[in-house]
């Protein structure tokens, strides 16, 4: 894998966070906070586990492994945005003064 491809992995997390914030904003009032946070933690863990085990599963298949790893990082970024931005909303809504 080229160094440029490895460098893209960091950017794909931020791209996923941007897309994830747009998608999460659409579902914010429709899905309970607790369900969103639970799904976010599970989705983030799934993305990171897929990223970790993809080289073992797919081996060295050239561009295919790059696209699988890129999707994993993007998916992880989409799920992290709920924890980063919307968890304080959960705390603010349900905390006692």
N, C-alpha and C positions, 0 to 999 in steps of 0.2 A: 504494500500500500504506500502511496506517495505521501510525502510530508504535507502537501497541500490538503489531501484528504483528511489526514489526522487533525490538521488545524481547523477544518470545517466542523468537526464534532463540537467544539466549544461554541461556535456561532449558532449551531442548530438548536442548542438548548434555549438560547435567547429568542430565536425565531419561533420555537414552540411556545415559549412564554408569551410572546406577543399574540400569536394565534389563539392560545389557550385563554388569555384574558378577554378576548373578543367573544369567544364561545361561552365562557363562564358567565359573562355579563348577561347573556341572553337567558341563561337558566337560573340566575340568582334568586329571583322571587318565586320561581316555580318549583324548585327542588329544595327540600329542607337543608339547612346548613350542615347538620350533622351527617347527612347522607353524602353531601358534596365533599366534605372533608374526609370521610371514610373512603369514598371512591378515589379521591386524590391520593391518599396514602397508598392504597392498593395499586392504583395505576402507576404511580411513581416507582414503587417496588417492582412491579412487573416490567416496566421499561428498563430499569437498571439490571434486573436479573437476565432479561433478554440480551442486553448489551454485554453482560459478563459471559453468558454461555453461547452466544452466537458463533464465535470463532470455533468452538468445540463442535457445534452441530453442523455448521456449513463448511468448515475447513477453509482451505485457501482456494476459493473459487473466483478470484479476481474481483470484478466489479459487483457481483452479487453480494459478497460479504460487506462491501462498503455501503451499499444501499440498505441492507438490513441494519447495520450499525447506525447509519444516519437516521433511519426511522426510529430506532430505539431512543436515540438522544432527543429527537424532536418530540416523541411521545412523552418522554420524561419531563421535558420542559413544559409541555401542555399541562401536565398534572401538577408540577411544582407551583404554578402560578396561583392555584387555589390556596395552597399553604402560605404563600408569601403575602398575597394581597387580601384574600378574603377571610383568613383565619382571624385577623383583628376585628373584622366585622362580627364574626361569631362571638368573640369574647365581649365586644361592646354591647351586643344585643342581649346576651344571656348572663352577664356578670351582675353581681349585686354591688351596689354603691359602697 
